[in-house]
Amino acid sequence: MPGEIAVLVNPAARGGRSRGMLGPVLHRLRRGDRKVSVLVGESAADALARARTAVAAGASALVAFGGDGLVHLAVQAVAETGVPLGIIPAGTGNDIATALGVPRGGPLEAADAVLRGGSRTVDAVQTGSGEWFAGVLACGFDSRVNERANRISGPPGMARYLLALAAELGSYRPIPFRMILDGPSGTETIERRAMLVAVGNTSSYGAGMRVCPGAVPDDGLLDVTIIDAVPVGRFLRAFPRVYRGSHITHPFVTTRRVRGITLEAPDVVAYADGERLGPLPLNCEVVPGALSLCSAFGVAGAWAP
């Protein structure tokens, strides 16, 4: 497989509606007789194994054709290998693609960016379990909604998420967090009851919610957003501000910039890039330059919001 572009595909992206885009994208990537292989796993574990095999065999790039979840899987295969990561946004939210400057003109424009070759580096985050993430880690109310949605066998997509959100609001109780932050000025410990804590290498999750609006993916730091425990009604009134990133000026929001963080809280599961990582406690450390990206993505120092 040396020199081939390996395309990792999630056929279920956008509820399967992305499959119609795949043929034109592969045709574009094969221009000039470029060799392209397509990787489709029977499970997430199988897809990751295939991606790692392609990277070890000398693929010129690993391209994720899907949403944030597939990008998360691809990051496990390419982190600290030097093999460039390409992204063809074909998911629902595509927050990581947006943050990393993937062209917004559509899948074919993103494919052209991959073909231009070259690479540059951005940061990634490694957890104590060895798993990586590229975007935002969430724990607290938002991750509990994800957990509940995953247990519901009812309607698909956003409808199931909204059912879980309503149920979680009805049973919400403040969460006692303990956070140990490794910041530029030293170590800080924060103990407080909070609604949620988000750790961002990039700025947004959930299809455009800018929970960590100041996060930059190549500065060697993580942005931490802590939303204190407040009455549900007050939270709901302020919540729309997250789409502009203006929530961080609210009195019940605290932000920090750190190199690493340890998170502890009872009965809380962490999600990163929309994928389940596991229960707290959890340690996260930024690894500067851990990811190589196709160099045509974005402009250094001018990241997409």
C-alpha positions as CSV (number, residue, x, y, z in Angstrom):
1,M,0.0,0.0,0.0
2,P,3.0,2.5,-0.1
3,G,2.0,5.9,-1.4
4,E,-1.7,5.1,-1.5
5,I,-4.3,7.4,-0.1
6,A,-6.3,5.4,2.4
7,V,-9.9,6.5,2.7
8,L,-11.6,5.5,5.9
9,V,-15.4,5.4,5.4
10,N,-18.4,5.4,7.7
11,P,-21.3,4.2,5.6
12,A,-23.7,5.2,8.3
13,A,-22.7,8.9,8.4
14,R,-25.8,11.2,8.1
15,G,-28.0,8.1,8.5
16,G,-26.5,6.6,5.4
17,R,-27.2,9.7,3.3
18,S,-23.5,10.4,2.7
19,R,-23.0,7.3,0.6
20,G,-24.0,9.1,-2.5
21,M,-21.1,11.5,-2.1
22,L,-18.5,8.7,-1.9
23,G,-18.3,7.8,-5.6
24,P,-17.5,11.3,-6.8
25,V,-15.0,11.8,-4.0
26,L,-13.1,8.6,-4.9
27,H,-13.2,9.6,-8.5
28,R,-11.7,13.0,-7.7
29,L,-9.0,11.5,-5.5
30,R,-7.9,9.0,-8.2
31,R,-7.2,11.8,-10.7
32,G,-3.7,11.5,-12.2
33,D,-3.8,7.8,-11.6
34,R,-3.4,8.2,-7.8
35,K,-3.8,5.0,-5.9
36,V,-6.7,5.0,-3.5
37,S,-7.8,2.3,-1.1
38,V,-11.1,2.3,0.7
39,L,-11.3,1.0,4.3
40,V,-14.7,0.0,5.7
41,G,-14.7,-1.9,9.0
42,E,-17.3,-4.4,10.2
43,S,-17.1,-2.6,13.6
44,A,-15.3,0.4,15.0
45,A,-12.5,-1.9,16.3
46,D,-12.1,-3.5,12.9
47,A,-12.1,-0.1,11.1
48,L,-9.4,1.1,13.4
49,A,-7.3,-2.0,12.8
50,R,-7.6,-1.5,9.1
51,A,-6.6,2.2,9.4
52,R,-3.5,1.3,11.5
53,T,-2.5,-1.3,9.0
54,A,-2.7,1.2,6.2
55,V,-0.7,3.8,8.1
56,A,2.0,1.2,9.0
57,A,2.2,0.1,5.4
58,G,3.1,3.7,4.3
59,A,-0.1,5.3,3.2
60,S,0.6,8.9,1.9
61,A,-2.5,10.1,3.9
62,L,-5.4,8.7,5.9
63,V,-8.6,10.4,4.8
64,A,-11.7,10.2,7.1
65,F,-14.9,10.3,5.0
66,G,-17.5,10.9,7.7
67,G,-18.2,13.1,10.8
68,D,-16.5,13.8,14.0
69,G,-16.8,10.2,15.3
70,L,-14.8,8.9,12.3
71,V,-12.3,11.7,12.6
72,H,-11.8,10.6,16.2
73,L,-11.2,7.0,15.1
74,A,-8.7,8.2,12.4
75,V,-6.8,10.2,15.0
76,Q,-6.1,7.0,16.9
77,A,-4.3,5.6,13.9
78,V,-2.3,8.7,12.8
79,A,-1.4,10.5,16.1
80,E,2.4,10.9,16.4
81,T,3.0,8.9,13.1
82,G,3.6,11.8,10.8
83,V,1.1,10.4,8.3
84,P,-1.2,13.3,7.3
85,L,-4.8,13.3,8.2
86,G,-7.3,14.4,5.6
87,I,-11.0,15.0,6.3
88,I,-13.9,14.8,3.9
89,P,-16.8,16.2,6.0
90,A,-19.7,13.9,5.6
91,G,-21.3,13.9,9.1
92,T,-23.9,15.9,10.8
93,G,-21.9,18.4,12.8
94,N,-18.4,18.3,11.3
95,D,-17.1,20.5,14.1
96,I,-13.5,19.2,13.9
97,A,-13.3,19.7,10.2
98,T,-14.5,23.3,10.6
99,A,-12.0,24.0,13.3
100,L,-9.1,22.6,11.3
101,G,-9.9,24.7,8.3
102,V,-11.2,22.0,5.9
103,P,-12.6,23.8,2.9
104,R,-16.4,24.5,3.2
105,G,-17.2,24.3,-0.5
106,G,-18.2,20.6,-0.3
107,P,-16.7,17.1,-0.4
108,L,-15.0,17.6,-3.8
109,E,-13.2,20.8,-2.6
110,A,-12.0,18.9,0.5
111,A,-10.7,16.1,-1.8
112,D,-8.8,18.6,-3.8
113,A,-7.2,19.9,-0.7
114,V,-6.0,16.4,0.1
115,L,-4.6,16.0,-3.4
116,R,-2.4,19.1,-3.1
117,G,-0.3,17.2,-0.7
118,G,2.1,18.4,2.0
119,S,1.4,18.6,5.7
120,R,1.5,20.8,8.7
121,T,1.1,20.0,12.4
122,V,-1.6,20.7,15.0
123,D,-2.0,19.5,18.6
124,A,-4.0,16.5,19.9
125,V,-4.9,15.4,23.4
126,Q,-4.0,12.1,25.0
127,T,-5.9,10.7,27.9
128,G,-4.6,8.5,30.7
129,S,-6.0,5.5,29.0
130,G,-4.0,6.2,25.9
131,E,-6.9,7.3,23.8
132,W,-6.6,10.5,21.7
133,F,-9.0,13.3,20.9
134,A,-8.7,16.3,18.5
135,G,-11.8,18.4,19.4
136,V,-13.7,18.8,22.7
137,L,-14.1,16.6,25.7
138,A,-17.4,17.0,27.6
139,C,-18.3,15.7,31.0
140,G,-21.3,16.5,33.2
141,F,-24.8,17.4,32.0
142,D,-24.0,17.1,28.3
143,S,-22.3,13.8,28.6
144,R,-25.2,12.5,30.7
145,V,-27.6,13.4,27.9
146,N,-25.4,11.5,25.5
147,E,-25.5,8.5,27.8
148,R,-29.2,8.6,28.1
149,A,-29.7,9.0,24.4
150,N,-27.6,6.0,23.7
151,R,-29.9,3.9,25.9
152,I,-33.1,5.1,24.2
153,S,-34.4,2.8,21.5
154,G,-36.9,5.3,20.2
155,P,-36.7,7.8,17.3
156,P,-33.3,8.2,15.5
157,G,-31.0,11.3,15.4
158,M,-31.9,14.6,17.0
159,A,-35.3,13.5,18.1
160,R,-33.8,10.9,20.4
161,Y,-31.3,13.4,21.7
162,L,-34.1,15.9,22.5
163,L,-36.0,13.2,24.4
164,A,-32.8,12.5,26.4
165,L,-32.3,16.2,27.0
166,A,-35.8,16.7,28.4
167,A,-35.5,13.6,30.7
168,E,-32.1,14.7,32.0
169,L,-33.3,18.2,32.7
170,G,-36.1,16.7,34.8
171,S,-33.7,14.7,37.0
172,Y,-30.8,17.2,37.0
173,R,-28.7,17.5,40.1
174,P,-25.4,19.6,40.5
175,I,-22.3,17.5,40.1
176,P,-19.4,17.8,42.6
177,F,-16.2,18.1,40.5
178,R,-12.6,18.1,41.5
179,M,-10.2,19.4,38.9
180,I,-6.4,19.5,39.0
181,L,-5.2,22.0,36.3
182,D,-1.6,22.1,35.0
183,G,-1.5,25.7,33.8
184,P,1.3,27.9,32.4
185,S,1.6,29.5,35.9
186,G,1.6,26.3,37.9
187,T,-0.9,23.8,39.4
188,E,-4.4,24.8,40.5
189,T,-7.0,22.6,42.2
190,I,-10.7,23.6,41.8
191,E,-13.5,21.9,43.8
192,R,-17.0,23.0,43.1
193,R,-20.5,21.8,42.1
194,A,-20.9,22.4,38.4
195,M,-23.3,21.6,35.6
196,L,-20.6,20.6,33.1
197,V,-16.9,20.9,32.3
198,A,-15.6,21.1,28.7
199,V,-11.9,20.7,27.7
200,G,-11.3,22.1,24.2
201,N,-8.4,21.6,21.8
202,T,-10.8,23.1,19.3
203,S,-13.7,25.4,20.0
204,S,-17.0,23.7,19.3
205,Y,-19.0,20.5,19.6
206,G,-22.6,19.5,18.9
207,A,-22.9,21.0,15.5
208,G,-21.6,24.5,16.2
209,M,-21.9,25.0,20.0
210,R,-18.8,27.1,20.7
211,V,-18.3,25.9,24.3
212,C,-14.6,26.7,24.3
213,P,-14.6,29.7,21.9
214,G,-11.0,30.7,22.4
215,A,-9.5,27.3,21.8
216,V,-6.8,27.2,19.1
217,P,-5.6,23.8,17.9
218,D,-1.9,24.6,17.4
219,D,-1.0,26.7,20.5
220,G,0.1,23.9,22.9
221,L,-2.8,24.6,25.3
222,L,-6.3,23.5,26.2
223,D,-9.2,25.7,27.0
224,V,-11.3,24.6,30.0
225,T,-14.9,25.9,30.4
226,I,-16.7,25.3,33.7
227,I,-20.4,26.0,33.9
228,D,-21.4,26.3,37.6
229,A,-24.5,24.7,39.0
230,V,-27.4,27.1,38.5
231,P,-31.2,26.6,38.4
232,V,-32.4,24.8,35.2
233,G,-34.4,27.8,34.1
234,R,-31.5,30.2,34.3
235,F,-29.3,27.7,32.4
236,L,-31.9,27.4,29.6
237,R,-32.2,31.1,29.2
238,A,-28.5,31.6,28.9
239,F,-27.8,28.4,26.8
240,P,-28.3,30.0,23.3
241,R,-25.3,32.2,23.9
242,V,-23.1,29.1,23.4
243,Y,-23.6,29.3,19.7
244,R,-21.9,32.7,19.7
245,G,-19.4,31.8,22.3
246,S,-20.6,34.8,24.4
247,H,-21.5,32.5,27.4
248,I,-18.0,32.8,28.7
249,T,-18.7,36.3,29.9
250,H,-21.6,35.1,32.1
251,P,-20.9,35.2,35.9
252,F,-21.6,31.4,36.3
253,V,-18.9,30.5,33.7
254,T,-15.2,30.1,34.5
255,T,-12.5,29.5,31.9
256,R,-8.8,28.4,32.2
257,R,-6.0,27.7,29.8
258,V,-3.9,24.6,30.7
259,R,-1.4,22.1,29.4
260,G,-3.3,19.2,31.2
261,I,-6.2,18.5,33.5
262,T,-7.3,15.7,35.8
263,L,-11.1,15.5,36.2
264,E,-12.9,13.7,39.0
265,A,-16.6,13.4,39.7
266,P,-19.0,10.6,40.8
267,D,-21.1,8.8,38.2
268,V,-19.9,10.9,35.3
269,V,-18.9,9.6,31.9
270,A,-16.6,11.6,29.6
271,Y,-17.2,12.0,25.8
272,A,-14.7,13.4,23.4
273,D,-15.3,14.2,19.7
274,G,-18.8,12.9,20.4
275,E,-17.4,9.4,21.3
276,R,-17.7,7.7,24.7
277,L,-14.3,7.6,26.6
278,G,-15.5,6.2,29.9
279,P,-16.1,7.2,33.5
280,L,-14.1,9.7,35.5
281,P,-11.5,10.1,36.9
282,L,-9.7,11.0,33.7
283,N,-6.4,12.8,32.9
284,C,-5.9,14.8,29.7
285,E,-2.6,16.2,28.3
286,V,-2.1,18.2,25.2
287,V,0.6,16.9,22.9
288,P,1.9,19.7,20.7
289,G,2.2,18.8,17.0
290,A,0.9,15.3,17.5
291,L,-1.2,15.4,14.3
292,S,-0.1,16.0,10.8
293,L,-2.8,17.6,8.6
294,C,-3.0,17.9,4.8
295,S,-1.3,21.3,4.5
296,A,-4.0,22.8,2.3
297,F,-6.4,22.8,5.2
298,G,-6.8,26.2,6.8
299,V,-4.3,29.0,7.2
300,A,-1.9,29.0,10.1
301,G,-3.0,31.5,12.7
302,A,-6.4,32.1,11.0
303,W,-8.5,29.2,12.2
304,A,-12.2,29.0,11.3
305,P,-14.5,29.9,14.2
